[in-house]
Amino acid sequence: MLLPFVRLYFGKSNVKSFVQAGVGPGWEKWGYSNNKETENLVGYEFDGGLAVFISPNISLDFILGYGSATA
């Protein structure tokens, strides 16, 4: 799956909460060597969590979310 996302941070300290959402395409191949089929998928996710910034551009992220893919 290729799942680009958007993240929004809240707060001004080194520990910030955030929400995140993403959507993107994917592919699934299945079957036997002489009878393979490909199915196009759409994946999505909704997440939230905490980011602990150890520098202005680097953080340790703790995430809880939901993701799924449908044909």
N, CA, C and O of each residue as an XYZ file, in Angstrom:
284
protein
N       0.841     -1.175      0.000
C       0.000      0.000      0.000
C       0.885      1.237      0.000
O       1.937      1.277      0.639
N       0.446      2.207     -0.707
C       1.068      3.520     -0.708
C       0.082      4.441     -0.011
O      -0.978      4.747     -0.557
N       0.427      4.890      1.206
C      -0.541      5.582      2.044
C       0.003      6.915      2.531
O       0.479      7.000      3.663
N      -0.053      7.969      1.702
C       0.358      9.291      2.188
C      -0.602      9.760      3.282
O      -1.784      9.416      3.277
N      -0.073     10.554      4.222
C      -0.896     10.978      5.345
C      -0.659     12.450      5.665
O       0.325     13.052      5.236
N      -1.589     13.005      6.430
C      -1.498     14.370      6.943
C      -1.559     14.269      8.458
O      -2.391     13.545      9.005
N      -0.672     15.000      9.138
C      -0.622     14.980     10.600
C      -0.712     16.401     11.123
O      -0.069     17.308     10.594
N      -1.514     16.592     12.167
C      -1.690     17.900     12.797
C      -1.297     17.787     14.264
O      -1.866     16.988     15.006
N      -0.312     18.598     14.681
C       0.177     18.600     16.061
C      -0.526     19.685     16.870
O      -0.904     20.729     16.337
N      -0.697     19.419     18.177
C      -1.291     20.373     19.113
C      -0.320     20.601     20.268
O       0.224     19.642     20.815
N      -0.098     21.845     20.639
C       0.744     22.170     21.782
C       2.036     22.859     21.396
O       2.402     22.920     20.222
N       2.721     23.378     22.408
C       3.964     24.112     22.185
C       5.148     23.524     22.950
O       6.272     24.003     22.798
N       4.918     22.495     23.770
C       6.012     21.896     24.544
C       6.709     20.816     23.709
O       6.397     20.643     22.531
N       7.647     20.094     24.318
C       8.334     19.007     23.625
C       7.469     17.753     23.490
O       7.791     16.866     22.699
N       6.378     17.668     24.250
C       5.433     16.562     24.136
C       4.145     17.132     23.548
O       3.488     17.972     24.163
N       3.791     16.662     22.343
C       2.622     17.188     21.645
C       1.687     16.055     21.268
O       2.137     14.975     20.886
N       0.392     16.296     21.373
C      -0.581     15.341     20.854
C      -0.787     15.615     19.365
O      -0.506     16.711     18.880
N      -1.280     14.608     18.651
C      -1.520     14.790     17.222
C      -2.648     13.893     16.750
O      -2.983     12.900     17.394
N      -3.227     14.257     15.614
C      -4.164     13.423     14.873
C      -3.595     13.257     13.468
O      -2.852     14.105     12.975
N      -3.958     12.152     12.843
C      -3.392     11.820     11.538
C      -4.441     11.086     10.722
O      -5.215     10.299     11.265
N      -4.470     11.341      9.412
C      -5.352     10.627      8.499
C      -4.620     10.398      7.188
O      -3.828     11.233      6.753
N      -4.890      9.268      6.568
C      -4.255      8.965      5.294
C      -5.155      8.124      4.418
O      -6.035      7.413      4.904
N      -4.922      8.215      3.111
C      -5.658      7.410      2.138
C      -4.749      7.171      0.938
O      -3.961      8.041      0.568
N      -4.861      5.995      0.332
C      -4.013      5.710     -0.808
C      -4.328      4.381     -1.473
O      -5.125      3.594     -0.961
N      -3.691      4.133     -2.632
C      -3.960      2.920     -3.406
C      -3.085      1.746     -2.995
O      -2.038      1.911     -2.369
N      -3.536      0.573     -3.359
C      -2.765     -0.638     -3.142
C      -3.209     -1.717     -4.100
O      -4.202     -1.553     -4.810
N      -2.474     -2.833     -4.125
C      -2.767     -3.940     -5.014
C      -2.569     -5.242     -4.276
O      -1.704     -5.353     -3.407
N      -3.363     -6.214     -4.620
C      -3.237     -7.541     -4.038
C      -3.202     -8.556     -5.177
O      -4.058     -8.538     -6.062
N      -2.207     -9.437     -5.146
C      -2.116    -10.518     -6.127
C      -2.325    -11.832     -5.404
O      -1.771    -12.051     -4.327
N      -3.122    -12.705     -5.991
C      -3.374    -13.982     -5.371
C      -3.681    -15.017     -6.444
O      -4.013    -14.669     -7.578
N      -3.570    -16.274     -6.082
C      -3.840    -17.372     -7.004
C      -2.609    -18.226     -7.229
O      -1.580    -18.037     -6.581
N      -2.722    -19.162     -8.147
C      -1.634    -20.065     -8.488
C      -0.827    -19.502     -9.639
O      -1.242    -18.527    -10.264
N       0.321    -20.098     -9.931
C       1.250    -19.551    -10.927
C       0.625    -19.431    -12.307
O       0.969    -18.506    -13.043
N      -0.274    -20.321    -12.688
C      -0.886    -20.227    -14.015
C      -2.228    -19.495    -14.000
O      -2.825    -19.297    -15.058
N      -2.711    -19.091    -12.830
C      -4.018    -18.423    -12.738
C      -3.970    -17.343    -11.661
O      -4.692    -17.428    -10.667
N      -3.124    -16.325    -11.849
C      -3.010    -15.251    -10.861
C      -3.995    -14.134    -11.182
O      -4.249    -13.818    -12.344
N      -4.540    -13.549    -10.127
C      -5.450    -12.419    -10.278
C      -4.929    -11.246     -9.457
O      -4.289    -11.425     -8.421
N      -5.214    -10.055     -9.940
C      -4.817     -8.830     -9.247
C      -6.072     -8.040     -8.907
O      -6.988     -7.919     -9.721
N      -6.098     -7.508     -7.697
C      -7.239     -6.709     -7.253
C      -6.731     -5.357     -6.770
O      -5.770     -5.288     -6.004
N      -7.376     -4.282     -7.219
C      -7.022     -2.937     -6.765
C      -7.697     -2.666     -5.423
O      -8.850     -3.042     -5.209
N      -6.968     -2.012     -4.524
C      -7.465     -1.705     -3.186
C      -7.372     -0.212     -2.914
O      -6.590      0.494     -3.551
N      -8.164      0.262     -1.978
C      -8.048      1.611     -1.442
C      -7.883      1.462      0.063
O      -8.740      0.890      0.737
N      -6.769      1.983      0.589
C      -6.508      1.899      2.015
C      -6.721      3.245      2.677
O      -6.550      4.295      2.058
N      -7.099      3.195      3.950
C      -7.266      4.431      4.713
C      -6.924      4.171      6.171
O      -6.964      3.035      6.642
N      -6.586      5.253      6.880
C      -6.272      5.154      8.305
C      -6.673      6.426      9.022
O      -6.691      7.510      8.439
N      -6.995      6.276     10.298
C      -7.274      7.380     11.206
C      -6.522      7.081     12.491
O      -6.739      6.036     13.104
N      -5.644      7.982     12.907
C      -4.780      7.740     14.053
C      -4.715      8.966     14.956
O      -5.105     10.069     14.573
N      -4.219      8.742     16.147
C      -3.928      9.810     17.086
C      -2.858      9.336     18.043
O      -2.607      8.137     18.157
N      -2.227     10.271     18.732
C      -1.206      9.865     19.670
C      -0.415     11.004     20.244
O      -0.827     12.163     20.205
N       0.748     10.645     20.786
C       1.664     11.611     21.380
C       3.009     11.536     20.675
O       3.480     10.455     20.322
N       3.618     12.692     20.477
C       4.962     12.777     19.915
C       5.858     13.452     20.944
O       5.543     14.532     21.444
N       6.981     12.803     21.255
C       7.962     13.366     22.178
C       9.138     13.836     21.322
O       9.883     13.016     20.786
N       9.304     15.148     21.194
C      10.347     15.707     20.339
C      11.675     15.735     21.087
O      11.794     16.344     22.150
N      12.679     15.058     20.505
C      14.020     15.058     21.091
C      14.917     16.080     20.400
O      16.031     16.335     20.857
N      14.445     16.660     19.312
C      15.066     17.797     18.632
C      13.939     18.484     17.861
O      12.831     17.949     17.821
N      14.177     19.642     17.251
C      13.093     20.305     16.515
C      12.499     19.470     15.378
O      11.350     19.691     14.995
N      13.261     18.514     14.830
C      12.782     17.746     13.682
C      12.681     16.244     13.908
O      12.322     15.517     12.982
N      12.985     15.754     15.103
C      12.960     14.318     15.387
C      12.091     14.057     16.609
O      12.237     14.709     17.643
N      11.167     13.074     16.470
C      10.296     12.748     17.598
C      10.136     11.238     17.721
O      10.311     10.499     16.752
N       9.803     10.799     18.919
C       9.374      9.436     19.177
C       7.850      9.475     19.242
O       7.281     10.205     20.055
N       7.190      8.696     18.392
C       5.738      8.764     18.275
C       5.081      7.540     18.889
O       5.527      6.412     18.677
N       4.032      7.766     19.644
C       3.209      6.728     20.240
C       1.827      6.880     19.641
O       1.135      7.865     19.896
N       1.414      5.871     18.819
C       0.236      6.016     17.973
C      -0.783      4.919     18.285
O      -0.422      3.766     18.524
N      -2.052      5.298     18.280
C      -3.165      4.366     18.356
C      -4.102      4.733     17.219
O      -4.465      5.899     17.067
N      -4.497      3.749     16.416
C      -5.325      4.097     15.279
C      -6.057      2.932     14.679
O      -6.025      1.809     15.184
N      -6.717      3.234     13.585
C      -7.503      2.245     12.831
C      -7.144      2.376     11.360
O      -7.062      3.484     10.830
N      -6.932      1.252     10.708
C      -6.661      1.257      9.280
C      -7.385      0.107      8.610
O      -7.642     -0.924      9.233
N      -7.714      0.285      7.335
C      -8.414     -0.749      6.602
C      -8.129     -0.603      5.114
O      -7.683      0.450      4.660
N      -8.387     -1.657      4.363
C      -8.266     -1.610      2.915
C      -9.495     -2.309      2.329
O      -9.896     -3.373      2.799
N     -10.085     -1.702      1.305
C     -11.259     -2.264      0.656
C     -11.034     -2.349     -0.842
O     -10.280     -1.563     -1.415
N     -11.688     -3.297     -1.460
C     -11.552     -3.493     -2.906
C     -12.493     -2.581     -3.655
O     -12.523     -2.602     -4.886
